[in-house]
Amino acid sequence: MKIFDANTHIEKNPLSIRLKELNSWHEETDEGSITHYATVQDILSGMKRHDITRSLVMPNSVTPDKDDAKRESEIVAREISGYTGLVGAGTVHPYSKSAVYDLESIVLENRLQALMLSPDRQGFELNDEALWMLLERVEEMKIPVILHTQWSKDASEYFNLKDLFDVGSSFHINFILTHMGAGADISALSDLAELNNIYMETSHIKPKDLLHAISLFGARRLVFGSDFSYNIYPKYELEKILALEIEKKDIERIMGKNMERLLK
């Protein structure tokens, strides 16, 4: 079975939080302790160890600083260059005056194949006019958008399901929701089920909620992701998908076939 990890990150900066606290967030592992943010070599090592065929690599450090987006995209493009199993996603700040130009640069010049946007980290809302103008060009370029969500007190301020429905129904763009909206009630996501261009990524989601999501969206709308952000591959993210009591063909779709289709 081919495995495509739809959610990995790299970062050049040193760890910004205490290692003891960070290790407590992750389950027991036989691969050591967390010591640094993931590098491309860490991703490649994890892929080899766990028989992963391809990985989507995104920036880890995304901020409201408009210049950060271009810089982080260039780092991803440079670091993954030459590795056939790695696919890159760059980021653009919708509020940047050069947003469309930056998008064209990361896709056409840097050969990245997806756009990552993080509403809460970058500080924009899904109904912002600037975002919609950017998405018009994304639609023309026919690349998927990774909507990166996280558990934070102000995440809901920037990530509104009604706005997501409006965006999804207005553009012929495939959107991938990391962590299934990061804490959004799975039942509340049911309104998105009629939109065939909204996909759910599986990291940090409990098995019972994954099964609920499959019942709402079908296995064709879920993609496996590990949220590999540090030097230790979170293999429990793999194991929980493989342990789901669903048909083998649906496991294969979630683990790789769906993502392969989105990046054709």
VEXLOSE-244131 format. One record per residue (C-alpha): chain; x, y, z. Coordinates in steps of 0.25 Angstrom, whole numbers, plus 5000, padded with zeros to 4 digits. Each point is the difference from the previous one (the first is absolute). Layout:
# residues N
[site "A"; [X; Y; Z]]
...
***
This chain:
# residues 264
[site "A"; [5000; 5000; 5000]]
[site "A"; [5005; 5014; 4996]]
[site "A"; [5000; 5010; 5011]]
[site "A"; [4999; 5015; 4998]]
[site "A"; [5002; 5008; 5012]]
[site "A"; [4992; 5013; 4998]]
[site "A"; [5005; 5008; 5012]]
[site "A"; [5015; 5002; 5003]]
[site "A"; [5008; 5012; 5004]]
[site "A"; [5014; 5005; 5000]]
[site "A"; [5006; 5012; 5008]]
[site "A"; [5014; 5006; 5001]]
[site "A"; [4998; 5007; 5014]]
[site "A"; [5003; 4993; 5013]]
[site "A"; [4989; 4995; 5008]]
[site "A"; [4992; 5011; 5007]]
[site "A"; [4994; 4992; 5011]]
[site "A"; [5005; 4991; 5011]]
[site "A"; [5004; 4986; 4996]]
[site "A"; [4994; 4994; 5012]]
[site "A"; [4987; 5006; 4997]]
[site "A"; [5001; 4997; 4986]]
[site "A"; [5003; 4985; 5002]]
[site "A"; [4988; 4999; 5009]]
[site "A"; [4991; 5003; 4988]]
[site "A"; [5004; 4988; 4992]]
[site "A"; [4998; 4986; 5003]]
[site "A"; [5011; 4990; 5004]]
[site "A"; [5010; 4997; 4989]]
[site "A"; [5011; 4991; 4998]]
[site "A"; [5007; 5010; 4991]]
[site "A"; [5006; 5009; 5011]]
[site "A"; [4996; 5013; 5005]]
[site "A"; [4996; 5013; 4993]]
[site "A"; [5012; 5009; 4999]]
[site "A"; [4998; 5010; 4988]]
[site "A"; [4990; 5004; 4989]]
[site "A"; [4999; 4990; 4989]]
[site "A"; [5010; 5001; 4988]]
[site "A"; [4999; 4994; 4986]]
[site "A"; [5010; 4990; 5005]]
[site "A"; [4991; 4996; 5012]]
[site "A"; [4988; 4999; 4990]]
[site "A"; [5007; 4991; 4991]]
[site "A"; [5005; 4991; 5011]]
[site "A"; [4986; 4999; 5005]]
[site "A"; [4995; 4997; 4987]]
[site "A"; [5010; 4989; 4998]]
[site "A"; [4997; 4994; 5014]]
[site "A"; [4985; 4999; 4998]]
[site "A"; [4999; 4997; 4985]]
[site "A"; [4994; 5013; 4996]]
[site "A"; [5001; 5003; 4985]]
[site "A"; [4998; 5015; 4999]]
[site "A"; [4998; 5012; 5010]]
[site "A"; [4995; 5014; 4998]]
[site "A"; [5010; 5010; 5007]]
[site "A"; [4995; 5013; 5005]]
[site "A"; [5006; 5011; 5008]]
[site "A"; [4998; 4999; 5015]]
[site "A"; [5003; 5015; 5004]]
[site "A"; [4988; 5009; 4994]]
[site "A"; [4998; 5013; 5006]]
[site "A"; [4992; 5013; 4997]]
[site "A"; [5013; 5006; 4994]]
[site "A"; [4997; 5000; 4985]]
[site "A"; [5015; 4999; 4997]]
[site "A"; [5001; 4987; 5008]]
[site "A"; [4991; 4992; 4990]]
[site "A"; [5009; 5002; 4988]]
[site "A"; [5012; 4997; 5008]]
[site "A"; [4994; 4987; 5006]]
[site "A"; [4996; 4996; 4986]]
[site "A"; [5014; 5001; 4994]]
[site "A"; [5005; 4992; 5012]]
[site "A"; [4991; 4989; 4997]]
[site "A"; [5003; 5000; 4985]]
[site "A"; [5015; 5000; 5002]]
[site "A"; [5000; 4989; 5011]]
[site "A"; [4991; 4990; 4992]]
[site "A"; [5007; 5002; 4987]]
[site "A"; [5005; 4987; 4994]]
[site "A"; [4992; 4991; 5008]]
[site "A"; [4989; 4993; 4992]]
[site "A"; [4992; 4995; 5012]]
[site "A"; [4998; 5014; 5005]]
[site "A"; [4989; 5010; 4995]]
[site "A"; [5001; 5015; 5005]]
[site "A"; [4989; 5009; 5004]]
[site "A"; [5003; 5015; 5001]]
[site "A"; [4993; 5011; 5007]]
[site "A"; [4995; 5014; 4996]]
[site "A"; [4994; 5011; 5009]]
[site "A"; [4987; 5005; 4994]]
[site "A"; [5003; 5014; 5005]]
[site "A"; [5013; 5001; 4993]]
[site "A"; [4999; 5010; 4988]]
[site "A"; [5008; 4990; 4992]]
[site "A"; [4992; 4988; 5004]]
[site "A"; [4996; 4995; 4986]]
[site "A"; [5014; 5002; 4995]]
[site "A"; [5006; 4992; 5012]]
[site "A"; [4990; 4989; 4997]]
[site "A"; [5005; 4999; 4986]]
[site "A"; [5014; 5000; 5004]]
[site "A"; [4999; 4989; 5010]]
[site "A"; [4992; 4991; 4990]]
[site "A"; [5006; 5004; 4987]]
[site "A"; [5015; 5003; 5004]]
[site "A"; [5002; 4992; 5013]]
[site "A"; [4991; 4988; 4995]]
[site "A"; [4992; 4999; 5012]]
[site "A"; [4987; 4993; 4998]]
[site "A"; [4990; 5005; 5011]]
[site "A"; [4997; 5012; 5008]]
[site "A"; [4999; 5000; 5015]]
[site "A"; [4992; 5011; 5007]]
[site "A"; [4999; 5001; 5015]]
[site "A"; [4989; 5010; 5003]]
[site "A"; [5002; 5001; 5015]]
[site "A"; [5016; 5001; 4999]]
[site "A"; [5000; 5009; 4989]]
[site "A"; [4988; 5009; 5005]]
[site "A"; [4990; 5000; 4989]]
[site "A"; [4985; 4995; 4999]]
[site "A"; [4995; 4991; 4989]]
[site "A"; [4990; 5011; 4996]]
[site "A"; [5011; 5010; 4997]]
[site "A"; [4999; 5006; 4986]]
[site "A"; [5016; 4999; 4999]]
[site "A"; [4999; 4985; 5002]]
[site "A"; [4989; 4998; 4990]]
[site "A"; [5008; 5008; 4990]]
[site "A"; [5012; 4991; 5002]]
[site "A"; [4991; 4988; 4999]]
[site "A"; [4996; 5004; 4986]]
[site "A"; [5014; 4998; 4995]]
[site "A"; [5001; 4987; 5008]]
[site "A"; [4988; 4995; 4993]]
[site "A"; [5007; 5003; 4987]]
[site "A"; [5013; 4993; 5004]]
[site "A"; [4992; 4988; 5004]]
[site "A"; [5007; 4997; 5013]]
[site "A"; [4995; 4995; 5013]]
[site "A"; [4999; 5009; 5012]]
[site "A"; [5004; 4995; 5014]]
[site "A"; [4992; 5007; 5011]]
[site "A"; [5009; 4999; 5012]]
[site "A"; [4992; 5000; 5013]]
[site "A"; [5005; 4999; 5014]]
[site "A"; [4995; 4999; 5014]]
[site "A"; [5001; 5014; 5005]]
[site "A"; [4990; 5010; 5008]]
[site "A"; [4998; 5009; 4988]]
[site "A"; [5000; 4989; 4989]]
[site "A"; [4985; 5001; 4999]]
[site "A"; [5001; 5015; 4998]]
[site "A"; [5007; 4998; 4986]]
[site "A"; [4994; 4986; 4997]]
[site "A"; [4985; 5001; 4998]]
[site "A"; [4993; 4988; 4994]]
[site "A"; [4989; 5008; 4993]]
[site "A"; [5011; 5008; 4993]]
[site "A"; [5007; 4987; 4996]]
[site "A"; [4988; 4995; 4994]]
[site "A"; [4999; 5014; 4992]]
[site "A"; [5014; 4998; 4995]]
[site "A"; [4999; 4986; 4997]]
[site "A"; [4987; 5002; 4992]]
[site "A"; [5005; 5012; 4992]]
[site "A"; [5013; 4994; 4995]]
[site "A"; [5004; 4988; 4992]]
[site "A"; [5012; 4997; 5010]]
[site "A"; [5003; 4988; 5008]]
[site "A"; [5001; 5004; 5015]]
[site "A"; [5007; 4991; 5010]]
[site "A"; [4996; 5003; 5015]]
[site "A"; [5012; 4996; 5009]]
[site "A"; [4995; 4993; 5013]]
[site "A"; [4986; 5001; 4995]]
[site "A"; [4999; 5014; 5004]]
[site "A"; [5008; 4999; 5013]]
[site "A"; [4989; 4997; 5010]]
[site "A"; [4988; 5004; 4992]]
[site "A"; [4988; 4991; 5004]]
[site "A"; [5000; 4988; 4989]]
[site "A"; [4985; 5001; 5000]]
[site "A"; [5001; 5015; 4997]]
[site "A"; [5008; 4997; 4988]]
[site "A"; [4989; 4992; 4993]]
[site "A"; [4995; 5012; 4993]]
[site "A"; [5013; 4999; 4992]]
[site "A"; [4997; 4986; 4995]]
[site "A"; [4993; 5005; 4988]]
[site "A"; [5012; 5007; 4995]]
[site "A"; [5009; 4990; 4993]]
[site "A"; [5012; 5009; 5000]]
[site "A"; [5002; 5000; 5015]]
[site "A"; [5009; 4989; 5006]]
[site "A"; [5003; 4997; 5014]]
[site "A"; [5014; 4996; 5005]]
[site "A"; [5001; 4990; 5011]]
[site "A"; [5011; 5004; 5010]]
[site "A"; [4997; 5002; 5015]]
[site "A"; [4986; 4995; 4997]]
[site "A"; [4994; 4988; 5009]]
[site "A"; [4996; 4987; 4993]]
[site "A"; [4986; 5002; 5004]]
[site "A"; [5000; 5014; 4994]]
[site "A"; [5007; 4994; 4987]]
[site "A"; [4989; 4990; 4999]]
[site "A"; [4989; 5011; 5001]]
[site "A"; [5007; 5008; 4990]]
[site "A"; [5000; 4988; 4990]]
[site "A"; [4985; 4998; 5002]]
[site "A"; [4998; 5015; 4997]]
[site "A"; [5010; 5002; 4988]]
[site "A"; [5004; 4986; 4996]]
[site "A"; [5014; 4995; 5000]]
[site "A"; [5003; 5007; 4987]]
[site "A"; [5000; 5013; 5007]]
[site "A"; [5010; 4997; 5011]]
[site "A"; [5015; 5001; 4998]]
[site "A"; [5010; 4994; 5010]]
[site "A"; [5010; 5010; 5006]]
[site "A"; [5010; 4999; 5012]]
[site "A"; [5002; 5014; 5003]]
[site "A"; [5015; 4996; 5000]]
[site "A"; [5006; 5013; 5006]]
[site "A"; [5012; 4995; 5009]]
[site "A"; [5011; 4990; 4998]]
[site "A"; [4991; 4988; 5005]]
[site "A"; [4990; 4994; 4990]]
[site "A"; [4987; 4999; 5007]]
[site "A"; [4997; 4986; 4996]]
[site "A"; [4988; 4999; 5008]]
[site "A"; [4993; 5008; 4990]]
[site "A"; [5003; 4989; 4989]]
[site "A"; [4996; 4989; 5010]]
[site "A"; [4986; 5006; 5003]]
[site "A"; [4996; 5001; 4986]]
[site "A"; [5005; 4986; 4997]]
[site "A"; [4992; 4995; 5012]]
[site "A"; [4986; 5006; 4996]]
[site "A"; [4990; 4989; 4997]]
[site "A"; [4997; 5004; 4986]]
[site "A"; [5002; 4994; 4986]]
[site "A"; [5014; 4998; 4995]]
[site "A"; [4997; 5008; 4988]]
[site "A"; [4995; 5012; 5009]]
[site "A"; [5013; 4999; 5008]]
[site "A"; [5008; 5001; 4987]]
[site "A"; [4992; 5012; 4996]]
[site "A"; [5003; 5007; 5013]]
[site "A"; [5014; 4996; 5001]]
[site "A"; [5005; 5005; 4986]]
[site "A"; [4990; 4998; 4988]]
[site "A"; [4992; 5013; 5003]]
[site "A"; [5012; 5009; 5002]]
[site "A"; [5006; 4994; 4987]]
[site "A"; [4988; 5004; 4993]]
[site "A"; [5000; 5014; 5005]]
[site "A"; [5014; 5003; 4996]]
[site "A"; [4999; 4994; 4986]]
***
